[in-house]
Amino acid sequence: MQEGKAIIFSAPSGAGKTTIVRRLLTHFNCLEFSISACTRPKREKEIDGKDYYFLTPEDFKRRIASGDFLEWEEVYKDSFYGTLKSELKRIWDKENAVLFDVDVIGGINIKKHLGDKALSVFIVPPSIAVLEERLRKRNTETEESLKRRLDKASVEIAYSDQFDVTLVNIDIENATKIACQKIQDFLKV
């Protein structure tokens, strides 16, 4: 039983966090993904309610005022991301551990709220140059958005010491293996 426990993964965009999280979900039956809410446009292959809860900025703000979020952040102007409290309840009611894939500030805020009930893992790329290469391969960024993400990544990396584990993602296979071991140790499974 993993009720009340959580695993938090944060990273700069493009560091490999989402790939690692998806692999962990196939490895551990006791983990369940927490679906974040956001106001950014849905990407081509994303599904509302599976990848994110896609909300309008107005609806997001209304839900903030209602106290529906465990944590939230305005990442860019009118670009909100957050974790609905209902997600924790949904997962813990099944006696699973919550697996978070959240931005850096969100990860720090969730860890502060959950304390020792959570293991926080920060994924970093080997370098900013490698990160830029990964983001370019996605073909989802304009030059302006790429620069904004790289500038933000440099700031976010400075927060890595606020996480329980910092994992350098040189190779996705090895990074996933290390993440699995850290989770096994934390959940005692």
C-alpha positions as CSV (number, residue, x, y, z in Angstrom):
1,M,0.0,0.0,0.0
2,Q,1.4,3.4,-1.0
3,E,-1.3,5.6,0.3
4,G,-0.1,9.1,1.0
5,K,3.2,8.7,-0.8
6,A,4.3,10.6,-3.9
7,I,7.2,10.7,-6.3
8,I,8.0,14.1,-7.9
9,F,9.9,14.5,-11.1
10,S,10.9,18.0,-12.2
11,A,13.3,19.2,-14.9
12,P,13.9,21.9,-17.4
13,S,11.9,21.3,-20.6
14,G,13.7,18.8,-22.8
15,A,15.8,17.1,-20.1
16,G,14.0,13.8,-20.5
17,K,11.6,13.9,-17.5
18,T,8.5,12.9,-19.3
19,T,10.2,10.0,-21.1
20,I,11.5,8.7,-17.8
21,V,8.1,9.1,-16.1
22,R,6.4,7.1,-18.8
23,R,8.9,4.3,-18.4
24,L,8.5,4.3,-14.7
25,L,4.7,3.9,-15.0
26,T,5.3,0.6,-17.0
27,H,7.8,-0.6,-14.3
28,F,5.8,0.0,-11.1
29,N,2.1,-1.1,-10.7
30,C,1.8,1.0,-7.5
31,L,2.5,4.3,-9.3
32,E,-0.2,6.4,-10.9
33,F,0.4,9.5,-12.9
34,S,-1.0,12.8,-11.6
35,I,-2.4,14.7,-14.5
36,S,-1.6,18.4,-14.3
37,A,-3.8,21.2,-15.4
38,C,-2.5,23.9,-17.8
39,T,-3.6,26.7,-20.0
40,R,-1.2,26.2,-22.9
41,P,-2.5,25.0,-26.3
42,K,-2.9,21.3,-26.7
43,R,-0.2,19.7,-28.9
44,E,-1.2,17.5,-31.8
45,K,-1.1,14.1,-30.1
46,E,-2.1,15.2,-26.6
47,I,-5.4,14.2,-25.1
48,D,-7.4,16.3,-22.6
49,G,-7.8,14.4,-19.3
50,K,-4.9,12.1,-20.1
51,D,-1.8,14.3,-20.8
52,Y,-3.2,17.4,-19.1
53,Y,-6.4,19.0,-18.1
54,F,-6.5,21.9,-20.6
55,L,-8.2,24.9,-19.1
56,T,-8.8,28.4,-20.2
57,P,-6.9,31.0,-18.3
58,E,-10.2,32.3,-16.9
59,D,-11.2,28.8,-15.7
60,F,-7.8,28.2,-14.2
61,K,-8.0,31.5,-12.2
62,R,-11.5,30.6,-11.0
63,R,-10.2,27.2,-9.7
64,I,-7.3,28.9,-8.0
65,A,-9.8,31.2,-6.2
66,S,-11.9,28.1,-5.2
67,G,-8.8,26.5,-3.6
68,D,-8.8,23.5,-6.0
69,F,-5.1,23.4,-6.5
70,L,-2.4,21.8,-4.4
71,E,0.1,24.0,-6.2
72,W,0.1,26.2,-9.3
73,E,2.3,28.6,-11.1
74,E,2.1,31.2,-13.8
75,V,5.1,29.9,-15.8
76,Y,4.8,32.6,-18.5
77,K,2.3,35.4,-18.8
78,D,-1.2,33.8,-18.9
79,S,0.4,30.3,-19.1
80,F,-0.6,28.5,-15.9
81,Y,0.3,25.0,-14.7
82,G,-0.9,23.3,-11.5
83,T,-1.9,20.2,-9.6
84,L,-5.5,19.7,-8.7
85,K,-6.1,18.4,-5.2
86,S,-8.6,16.0,-6.6
87,E,-5.7,14.1,-8.4
88,L,-4.1,13.1,-5.1
89,K,-7.4,12.0,-3.7
90,R,-8.2,10.0,-6.9
91,I,-4.9,8.1,-6.7
92,W,-4.6,7.7,-3.0
93,D,-8.1,6.3,-2.8
94,K,-6.8,3.4,-4.9
95,E,-3.9,3.0,-2.4
96,N,-1.3,3.9,-5.1
97,A,1.6,6.4,-4.9
98,V,1.2,9.6,-6.9
99,L,3.7,10.2,-9.7
100,F,4.2,13.8,-10.6
101,D,5.7,15.2,-13.8
102,V,5.8,19.0,-12.9
103,D,7.8,22.1,-13.5
104,V,10.6,22.9,-11.1
105,I,8.8,25.4,-8.9
106,G,5.8,23.1,-8.8
107,G,8.0,20.2,-7.7
108,I,9.5,22.4,-4.9
109,N,6.1,23.4,-3.8
110,I,4.7,19.9,-3.7
111,K,7.7,18.7,-1.8
112,K,7.3,21.5,0.8
113,H,3.6,20.5,1.1
114,L,4.1,16.7,1.4
115,G,7.5,16.6,3.1
116,D,8.8,13.1,3.9
117,K,5.8,11.5,2.1
118,A,7.4,12.6,-1.2
119,L,10.6,11.8,-3.0
120,S,11.6,14.7,-5.3
121,V,13.9,14.0,-8.3
122,F,15.4,16.7,-10.5
123,I,16.5,15.6,-14.0
124,V,19.2,17.7,-15.6
125,P,20.7,17.4,-19.1
126,P,24.5,17.0,-19.4
127,S,24.7,20.6,-20.7
128,I,22.7,23.5,-22.0
129,A,24.0,22.6,-25.5
130,V,22.6,19.1,-25.2
131,L,19.3,20.5,-24.0
132,E,19.1,22.9,-27.0
133,E,19.8,20.0,-29.3
134,R,17.0,17.9,-27.7
135,L,14.5,20.8,-27.9
136,R,15.3,21.4,-31.6
137,K,14.7,17.8,-32.4
138,R,11.1,18.1,-31.1
139,N,10.3,20.5,-33.9
140,T,7.8,22.2,-31.6
141,E,9.7,25.4,-30.8
142,T,10.1,28.7,-32.6
143,E,13.5,30.5,-32.2
144,E,11.9,32.8,-29.7
145,S,10.3,30.0,-27.6
146,L,13.5,28.0,-27.8
147,K,15.5,30.9,-26.4
148,R,12.9,31.5,-23.7
149,R,13.1,27.8,-22.7
150,L,16.9,27.7,-22.6
151,D,17.0,30.9,-20.5
152,K,14.5,29.4,-18.1
153,A,16.5,26.1,-18.0
154,S,19.6,28.0,-16.8
155,V,17.6,29.5,-13.9
156,E,15.8,26.2,-13.1
157,I,19.0,24.2,-12.8
158,A,20.0,26.5,-9.9
159,Y,17.2,24.9,-7.9
160,S,18.4,21.4,-8.2
161,D,19.8,21.4,-4.6
162,Q,16.2,21.7,-3.3
163,F,15.4,18.2,-4.5
164,D,16.2,14.9,-2.8
165,V,17.9,13.5,-5.9
166,T,19.6,15.2,-8.9
167,L,19.9,12.8,-11.8
168,V,22.0,13.7,-14.9
169,N,20.3,12.3,-18.0
170,I,23.2,11.5,-20.3
171,D,21.6,8.2,-21.5
172,I,17.8,7.6,-21.1
173,E,18.3,3.9,-20.3
174,N,20.7,4.5,-17.5
175,A,18.8,7.5,-16.1
176,T,15.6,5.3,-16.0
177,K,17.5,2.5,-14.2
178,I,18.8,4.9,-11.6
179,A,15.3,6.4,-11.1
180,C,13.8,2.9,-10.7
181,Q,16.3,2.1,-7.9
182,K,15.6,5.4,-6.1
183,I,11.9,4.8,-6.2
184,Q,12.2,1.2,-5.0
185,D,14.3,2.4,-2.1
186,F,11.8,5.1,-1.2
187,L,8.6,2.9,-1.5
188,K,10.3,-0.2,-0.2
189,V,8.9,-2.3,-3.0
